[in-house]
């Protein structure tokens, strides 16, 4: 009497696995800890030009250029460390040894004890035109300007975000209802949880975009960068104290600059929060906030640095790429939007991470009062 339900559950699990992996429209590869191919879905086979089981058991070195294999290995190590790395710009090789441009998302797979025993790589193809455009930091701004009926990138962002918001709520509420139903097989519940988790992340991205598009273009006014820093520090003060993270301030003389306080408070707060997350679990964590005048470049600076683990060299070129993130719950929009906002201010943003550890982000303003 128990055999039929077991067979039924097994068949359901197989159907679910086929639906969410083998027959998924999104190309996916599963690699073991040594970066050998274990599983490949149909979309990946088609994208990379392989057939049948030809890829199974092959090392990842067969899928990338020889000069890029270390970078691919570093990406896997970064995913093992952080759990996930999203939208990493990369090249892969097809069976015919041609190049495919991709956004790679690497998800660490863990056993019951929490040890990483493999990776799931999601492959998102990028057209040559899109690939070239991504190298241009002004591409989104220029595109918005070419659309005569839109007056700013904020309006374009708002339009898409609002269109996505409603169907996203339907997906989220449906997954919550499915997960709440009693008697569901574990694989169905796990699938519903996966849908809900990703829907919540997408919802967070939409909220970030809507916040960014609140007023479209920045409205600049004379303001002190030190005042902006102090205000943002007050907002995050309780979180820093709870995490036992110290704050050091170094205030240099500097003229006021033209900035939008609303946007700048958001940028500074996010940078402070990034530093706080980098210092999580440390007992000697310190965030340093310094402001002042840089005579050489005729710029006012606001610099936030920390003594955390720093940034991997392979991350640096992707930092400002939209949706790239190493955080499980991150949107990958923080630094991208920060750069867009700084460009609206006629300024720039610089990121550095010395070999000894730590990271520093400096906001530079040229429009002084």
TORLOPA-156681 format. One record per residue (C-alpha): x, y, z; residue in three letters. Coordinates in steps of 0.02 Angstrom, whole numbers, plus 50000, padded with zeros to 5 digits. Example, Ala and Ser with C-alpha at 12.3 -4.5 7.8 and 13.67 -1.06 7.14 Angstrom:
BEGIN
@c1 50615	c2 49775	c3 50390	res ala
@c1 50684	c2 49947	c3 50357	res ser
//
This chain:
BEGIN
@c1 50000	c2 50000	c3 50000	res unk
@c1 50147	c2 50117	c3 50028	res unk
@c1 50231	c2 50078	c3 49862	res unk
@c1 50113	c2 50180	c3 49754	res unk
@c1 50133	c2 50346	c3 49849	res unk
@c1 50323	c2 50323	c3 49849	res unk
@c1 50324	c2 50292	c3 49662	res unk
@c1 50208	c2 50439	c3 49637	res unk
@c1 50321	c2 50553	c3 49739	res unk
@c1 50474	c2 50492	c3 49644	res unk
@c1 50389	c2 50527	c3 49478	res unk
@c1 50338	c2 50701	c3 49538	res unk
@c1 50515	c2 50740	c3 49591	res unk
@c1 50580	c2 50685	c3 49423	res unk
@c1 50451	c2 50792	c3 49333	res unk
@c1 50495	c2 50942	c3 49441	res unk
@c1 50681	c2 50916	c3 49411	res unk
@c1 50652	c2 50904	c3 49223	res unk
@c1 50544	c2 51061	c3 49226	res unk
@c1 50658	c2 51173	c3 49330	res unk
@c1 50825	c2 51109	c3 49263	res unk
@c1 50835	c2 51000	c3 49108	res unk
@c1 50694	c2 51086	c3 49013	res unk
@c1 50722	c2 51261	c3 49082	res unk
@c1 50738	c2 51402	c3 48956	res unk
@c1 50884	c2 51468	c3 49058	res unk
@c1 51051	c2 51384	c3 49015	res unk
@c1 51124	c2 51298	c3 49170	res unk
@c1 51279	c2 51195	c3 49211	res unk
@c1 51313	c2 51099	c3 49370	res unk
@c1 51497	c2 51075	c3 49414	res unk
@c1 51577	c2 50981	c3 49557	res unk
@c1 51699	c2 51060	c3 49680	res unk
@c1 51844	c2 51019	c3 49564	res unk
@c1 51753	c2 51110	c3 49422	res unk
@c1 51708	c2 50957	c3 49320	res unk
@c1 51541	c2 50955	c3 49230	res unk
@c1 51408	c2 50847	c3 49314	res unk
@c1 51245	c2 50904	c3 49236	res unk
@c1 51199	c2 51008	c3 49084	res unk
@c1 51025	c2 51060	c3 49033	res unk
@c1 50959	c2 51067	c3 48856	res unk
@c1 50973	c2 51257	c3 48843	res unk
@c1 51159	c2 51251	c3 48888	res unk
@c1 51192	c2 51114	c3 48761	res unk
@c1 51108	c2 51218	c3 48626	res unk
@c1 51199	c2 51378	c3 48676	res unk
@c1 51370	c2 51296	c3 48682	res unk
@c1 51345	c2 51185	c3 48531	res unk
@c1 51361	c2 51015	c3 48616	res unk
@c1 51249	c2 50864	c3 48598	res unk
@c1 51190	c2 50724	c3 48712	res unk
@c1 51304	c2 50682	c3 48857	res unk
@c1 51462	c2 50748	c3 48772	res unk
@c1 51494	c2 50879	c3 48906	res unk
@c1 51470	c2 50766	c3 49056	res unk
@c1 51632	c2 50738	c3 49151	res unk
@c1 51730	c2 50870	c3 49055	res unk
@c1 51835	c2 50993	c3 49156	res unk
@c1 51783	c2 51176	c3 49153	res unk
@c1 51949	c2 51213	c3 49066	res unk
@c1 51869	c2 51140	c3 48908	res unk
@c1 51736	c2 51276	c3 48914	res unk
@c1 51843	c2 51432	c3 48935	res unk
@c1 51995	c2 51510	c3 48855	res unk
@c1 52158	c2 51450	c3 48932	res unk
@c1 52202	c2 51626	c3 48988	res unk
@c1 52031	c2 51645	c3 49073	res unk
@c1 52029	c2 51483	c3 49172	res unk
@c1 52108	c2 51559	c3 49328	res unk
@c1 51977	c2 51697	c3 49325	res unk
@c1 51840	c2 51564	c3 49310	res unk
@c1 51916	c2 51469	c3 49456	res unk
@c1 51926	c2 51630	c3 49558	res unk
@c1 51742	c2 51661	c3 49519	res unk
@c1 51698	c2 51489	c3 49588	res unk
@c1 51802	c2 51521	c3 49744	res unk
@c1 51714	c2 51688	c3 49768	res unk
@c1 51544	c2 51601	c3 49753	res unk
@c1 51601	c2 51470	c3 49880	res unk
@c1 51647	c2 51611	c3 49998	res unk
@c1 51493	c2 51719	c3 49974	res unk
@c1 51362	c2 51592	c3 49921	res unk
@c1 51326	c2 51675	c3 49755	res unk
@c1 51404	c2 51792	c3 49626	res unk
@c1 51281	c2 51866	c3 49503	res unk
@c1 51301	c2 51933	c3 49327	res unk
@c1 51488	c2 51916	c3 49304	res unk
@c1 51539	c2 51966	c3 49129	res unk
@c1 51635	c2 51823	c3 49048	res unk
@c1 51679	c2 51729	c3 48888	res unk
@c1 51649	c2 51542	c3 48862	res unk
@c1 51695	c2 51425	c3 48720	res unk
@c1 51574	c2 51326	c3 48613	res unk
@c1 51606	c2 51150	c3 48548	res unk
@c1 51671	c2 51232	c3 48387	res unk
@c1 51792	c2 51339	c3 48491	res unk
@c1 51702	c2 51501	c3 48453	res unk
@c1 51672	c2 51630	c3 48589	res unk
@c1 51506	c2 51663	c3 48676	res unk
@c1 51485	c2 51822	c3 48778	res unk
@c1 51391	c2 51790	c3 48939	res unk
@c1 51335	c2 51852	c3 49108	res unk
@c1 51379	c2 51711	c3 49227	res unk
@c1 51292	c2 51685	c3 49393	res unk
@c1 51380	c2 51560	c3 49506	res unk
@c1 51279	c2 51481	c3 49647	res unk
@c1 51371	c2 51375	c3 49776	res unk
@c1 51290	c2 51207	c3 49815	res unk
@c1 51309	c2 51145	c3 49994	res unk
@c1 51286	c2 50978	c3 50081	res unk
@c1 51188	c2 50952	c3 50242	res unk
@c1 51341	c2 51004	c3 50344	res unk
@c1 51355	c2 51169	c3 50250	res unk
@c1 51512	c2 51122	c3 50152	res unk
@c1 51520	c2 51176	c3 49969	res unk
@c1 51520	c2 51022	c3 49857	res unk
@c1 51483	c2 51101	c3 49689	res unk
@c1 51414	c2 51247	c3 49591	res unk
@c1 51267	c2 51289	c3 49479	res unk
@c1 51313	c2 51411	c3 49341	res unk
@c1 51176	c2 51510	c3 49254	res unk
@c1 51223	c2 51572	c3 49079	res unk
@c1 51142	c2 51729	c3 49008	res unk
@c1 51196	c2 51768	c3 48828	res unk
@c1 51238	c2 51948	c3 48783	res unk
@c1 51234	c2 52014	c3 48605	res unk
@c1 51392	c2 52098	c3 48534	res unk
@c1 51303	c2 52267	c3 48531	res unk
@c1 51248	c2 52249	c3 48711	res unk
@c1 51423	c2 52191	c3 48760	res unk
@c1 51502	c2 52346	c3 48682	res unk
@c1 51370	c2 52459	c3 48759	res unk
@c1 51405	c2 52391	c3 48933	res unk
@c1 51582	c2 52459	c3 48920	res unk
@c1 51512	c2 52635	c3 48900	res unk
@c1 51465	c2 52710	c3 49069	res unk
@c1 51355	c2 52836	c3 48980	res unk
@c1 51253	c2 52711	c3 48881	res unk
@c1 51095	c2 52717	c3 48986	res unk
@c1 51098	c2 52906	c3 48999	res unk
@c1 51126	c2 52926	c3 48811	res unk
@c1 50985	c2 52804	c3 48772	res unk
@c1 50865	c2 52904	c3 48880	res unk
@c1 50914	c2 53066	c3 48796	res unk
@c1 50878	c2 52992	c3 48626	res unk
@c1 50700	c2 52956	c3 48679	res unk
@c1 50622	c2 53125	c3 48648	res unk
@c1 50467	c2 53098	c3 48754	res unk
@c1 50568	c2 53050	c3 48908	res unk
@c1 50660	c2 53186	c3 49000	res unk
@c1 50775	c2 53078	c3 49107	res unk
@c1 50836	c2 52905	c3 49145	res unk
@c1 50730	c2 52915	c3 49303	res unk
@c1 50570	c2 52919	c3 49199	res unk
@c1 50628	c2 52771	c3 49095	res unk
@c1 50671	c2 52674	c3 49252	res unk
@c1 50504	c2 52715	c3 49332	res unk
@c1 50406	c2 52659	c3 49179	res unk
@c1 50486	c2 52486	c3 49175	res unk
@c1 50483	c2 52465	c3 49364	res unk
@c1 50297	c2 52501	c3 49374	res unk
@c1 50260	c2 52380	c3 49232	res unk
@c1 50355	c2 52241	c3 49323	res unk
@c1 50286	c2 52277	c3 49496	res unk
@c1 50109	c2 52207	c3 49476	res unk
@c1 50149	c2 52038	c3 49394	res unk
@c1 50288	c2 52018	c3 49521	res unk
@c1 50163	c2 52032	c3 49663	res unk
@c1 50055	c2 51899	c3 49580	res unk
@c1 50205	c2 51780	c3 49569	res unk
@c1 50252	c2 51814	c3 49750	res unk
@c1 50077	c2 51791	c3 49821	res unk
@c1 50047	c2 51633	c3 49718	res unk
@c1 50210	c2 51555	c3 49778	res unk
@c1 50166	c2 51597	c3 49958	res unk
@c1 49996	c2 51512	c3 49939	res unk
@c1 50074	c2 51359	c3 49858	res unk
@c1 50203	c2 51343	c3 49997	res unk
@c1 50069	c2 51362	c3 50131	res unk
@c1 49961	c2 51218	c3 50066	res unk
@c1 49970	c2 51063	c3 50174	res unk
@c1 50020	c2 50894	c3 50107	res unk
@c1 50137	c2 50960	c3 49973	res unk
@c1 50287	c2 50850	c3 49928	res unk
@c1 50452	c2 50919	c3 49989	res unk
@c1 50515	c2 50952	c3 49813	res unk
@c1 50360	c2 51056	c3 49773	res unk
@c1 50382	c2 51155	c3 49934	res unk
@c1 50566	c2 51182	c3 49894	res unk
@c1 50520	c2 51242	c3 49720	res unk
@c1 50391	c2 51363	c3 49790	res unk
@c1 50519	c2 51429	c3 49915	res unk
@c1 50643	c2 51455	c3 49772	res unk
@c1 50513	c2 51552	c3 49672	res unk
@c1 50466	c2 51656	c3 49824	res unk
@c1 50647	c2 51695	c3 49869	res unk
@c1 50689	c2 51755	c3 49694	res unk
@c1 50526	c2 51852	c3 49679	res unk
@c1 50569	c2 51944	c3 49839	res unk
@c1 50741	c2 51985	c3 49771	res unk
@c1 50663	c2 52049	c3 49609	res unk
@c1 50540	c2 52152	c3 49712	res unk
@c1 50686	c2 52229	c3 49806	res unk
@c1 50768	c2 52276	c3 49641	res unk
@c1 50606	c2 52358	c3 49581	res unk
@c1 50593	c2 52457	c3 49744	res unk
@c1 50771	c2 52518	c3 49722	res unk
@c1 50734	c2 52574	c3 49544	res unk
@c1 50575	c2 52663	c3 49597	res unk
@c1 50669	c2 52753	c3 49736	res unk
@c1 50798	c2 52807	c3 49609	res unk
@c1 50664	c2 52875	c3 49491	res unk
@c1 50572	c2 52974	c3 49626	res unk
@c1 50609	c2 53142	c3 49549	res unk
@c1 50703	c2 53099	c3 49391	res unk
@c1 50853	c2 53214	c3 49372	res unk
@c1 50949	c2 53270	c3 49526	res unk
@c1 50902	c2 53441	c3 49596	res unk
@c1 51066	c2 53520	c3 49646	res unk
@c1 51086	c2 53646	c3 49785	res unk
@c1 51234	c2 53712	c3 49888	res unk
@c1 51271	c2 53583	c3 50024	res unk
@c1 51413	c2 53525	c3 50134	res unk
@c1 51479	c2 53348	c3 50104	res unk
@c1 51519	c2 53338	c3 50290	res unk
@c1 51337	c2 53376	c3 50332	res unk
@c1 51283	c2 53240	c3 50210	res unk
@c1 51404	c2 53117	c3 50290	res unk
@c1 51348	c2 53159	c3 50468	res unk
@c1 51165	c2 53139	c3 50421	res unk
@c1 51195	c2 52967	c3 50344	res unk
@c1 51300	c2 52913	c3 50493	res unk
@c1 51155	c2 52956	c3 50608	res unk
@c1 51040	c2 52844	c3 50505	res unk
@c1 51153	c2 52693	c3 50520	res unk
@c1 51224	c2 52729	c3 50694	res unk
@c1 51118	c2 52603	c3 50789	res unk
@c1 51161	c2 52463	c3 50666	res unk
@c1 51347	c2 52501	c3 50681	res unk
@c1 51340	c2 52500	c3 50870	res unk
@c1 51246	c2 52335	c3 50872	res unk
@c1 51380	c2 52260	c3 50760	res unk
@c1 51517	c2 52338	c3 50869	res unk
@c1 51591	c2 52431	c3 50722	res unk
@c1 51691	c2 52587	c3 50764	res unk
@c1 51682	c2 52749	c3 50666	res unk
@c1 51825	c2 52871	c3 50638	res unk
@c1 51793	c2 53043	c3 50562	res unk
@c1 51923	c2 53154	c3 50480	res unk
@c1 51852	c2 53323	c3 50433	res unk
@c1 51955	c2 53434	c3 50319	res unk
@c1 51912	c2 53608	c3 50260	res unk
@c1 51813	c2 53608	c3 50100	res unk
@c1 51690	c2 53724	c3 50011	res unk
@c1 51509	c2 53676	c3 49989	res unk
@c1 51465	c2 53586	c3 49828	res unk
@c1 51309	c2 53575	c3 49721	res unk
@c1 51219	c2 53412	c3 49762	res unk
@c1 51048	c2 53336	c3 49788	res unk
@c1 51037	c2 53292	c3 49975	res unk
@c1 50904	c2 53157	c3 49949	res unk
@c1 51007	c2 53059	c3 49825	res unk
@c1 51173	c2 53090	c3 49911	res unk
@c1 51109	c2 53031	c3 50080	res unk
@c1 51053	c2 52871	c3 49995	res unk
@c1 51222	c2 52845	c3 49910	res unk
@c1 51321	c2 52875	c3 50070	res unk
@c1 51208	c2 52765	c3 50174	res unk
@c1 51226	c2 52622	c3 50051	res unk
@c1 51415	c2 52640	c3 50050	res unk
@c1 51418	c2 52639	c3 50241	res unk
@c1 51307	c2 52485	c3 50240	res unk
@c1 51423	c2 52398	c3 50116	res unk
@c1 51569	c2 52429	c3 50234	res unk
@c1 51468	c2 52367	c3 50383	res unk
@c1 51426	c2 52205	c3 50291	res unk
@c1 51610	c2 52182	c3 50246	res unk
@c1 51653	c2 52196	c3 50432	res unk
@c1 51520	c2 52075	c3 50493	res unk
@c1 51586	c2 51959	c3 50627	res unk
@c1 51747	c2 52057	c3 50659	res unk
@c1 51788	c2 52123	c3 50831	res unk
@c1 51906	c2 52259	c3 50767	res unk
@c1 51798	c2 52328	c3 50626	res unk
@c1 51819	c2 52514	c3 50592	res unk
@c1 51740	c2 52627	c3 50461	res unk
@c1 51832	c2 52788	c3 50423	res unk
@c1 51740	c2 52937	c3 50347	res unk
@c1 51848	c2 53079	c3 50285	res unk
@c1 51809	c2 53239	c3 50192	res unk
@c1 51914	c2 53379	c3 50123	res unk
@c1 51985	c2 53475	c3 49976	res unk
@c1 52101	c2 53397	c3 49847	res unk
@c1 52205	c2 53537	c3 49775	res unk
@c1 52281	c2 53433	c3 49635	res unk
@c1 52115	c2 53392	c3 49554	res unk
@c1 52019	c2 53544	c3 49620	res unk
@c1 51891	c2 53426	c3 49696	res unk
@c1 51798	c2 53403	c3 49859	res unk
@c1 51806	c2 53223	c3 49918	res unk
@c1 51702	c2 53115	c3 50035	res unk
@c1 51791	c2 52950	c3 50065	res unk
@c1 51726	c2 52797	c3 50157	res unk
@c1 51850	c2 52659	c3 50197	res unk
@c1 51852	c2 52504	c3 50305	res unk
@c1 51977	c2 52374	c3 50369	res unk
@c1 51877	c2 52226	c3 50304	res unk
@c1 51941	c2 52086	c3 50190	res unk
@c1 51943	c2 52198	c3 50037	res unk
@c1 51892	c2 52159	c3 49859	res unk
@c1 51951	c2 52018	c3 49747	res unk
@c1 52049	c2 52085	c3 49595	res unk
@c1 51929	c2 51992	c3 49479	res unk
@c1 51783	c2 52091	c3 49553	res unk
@c1 51851	c2 52264	c3 49518	res unk
@c1 51803	c2 52277	c3 49333	res unk
@c1 51626	c2 52217	c3 49370	res unk
@c1 51588	c2 52326	c3 49520	res unk
@c1 51487	c2 52456	c3 49425	res unk
@c1 51398	c2 52330	c3 49314	res unk
@c1 51211	c2 52331	c3 49349	res unk
@c1 51149	c2 52180	c3 49448	res unk
@c1 51324	c2 52113	c3 49485	res unk
@c1 51333	c2 52064	c3 49669	res unk
@c1 51416	c2 51940	c3 49787	res unk
@c1 51279	c2 51955	c3 49918	res unk
@c1 51139	c2 51828	c3 49933	res unk
@c1 51010	c2 51964	c3 49962	res unk
@c1 51096	c2 52102	c3 49863	res unk
@c1 51021	c2 52187	c3 49710	res unk
@c1 51184	c2 52231	c3 49626	res unk
@c1 51121	c2 52408	c3 49595	res unk
@c1 51204	c2 52504	c3 49736	res unk
@c1 51369	c2 52552	c3 49653	res unk
@c1 51291	c2 52561	c3 49481	res unk
@c1 51162	c2 52689	c3 49538	res unk
@c1 51294	c2 52779	c3 49642	res unk
@c1 51397	c2 52808	c3 49486	res unk
@c1 51244	c2 52866	c3 49388	res unk
@c1 51201	c2 52989	c3 49527	res unk
@c1 51381	c2 53053	c3 49538	res unk
@c1 51381	c2 53083	c3 49351	res unk
@c1 51220	c2 53184	c3 49369	res unk
@c1 51318	c2 53287	c3 49497	res unk
@c1 51461	c2 53312	c3 49373	res unk
@c1 51572	c2 53209	c3 49488	res unk
@c1 51646	c2 53036	c3 49494	res unk
@c1 51666	c2 52885	c3 49608	res unk
@c1 51829	c2 52791	c3 49637	res unk
@c1 51851	c2 52620	c3 49718	res unk
@c1 52015	c2 52548	c3 49781	res unk
@c1 52067	c2 52395	c3 49880	res unk
@c1 52251	c2 52373	c3 49929	res unk
@c1 52331	c2 52200	c3 49937	res unk
@c1 52338	c2 52204	c3 50127	res unk
@c1 52149	c2 52210	c3 50142	res unk
@c1 52017	c2 52344	c3 50165	res unk
@c1 51919	c2 52443	c3 50037	res unk
@c1 51894	c2 52627	c3 50001	res unk
@c1 51761	c2 52720	c3 49902	res unk
@c1 51788	c2 52903	c3 49864	res unk
@c1 51655	c2 53023	c3 49800	res unk
@c1 51732	c2 53170	c3 49706	res unk
@c1 51640	c2 53333	c3 49672	res unk
@c1 51695	c2 53471	c3 49553	res unk
@c1 51547	c2 53589	c3 49561	res unk
@c1 51595	c2 53696	c3 49711	res unk
@c1 51503	c2 53849	c3 49776	res unk
//
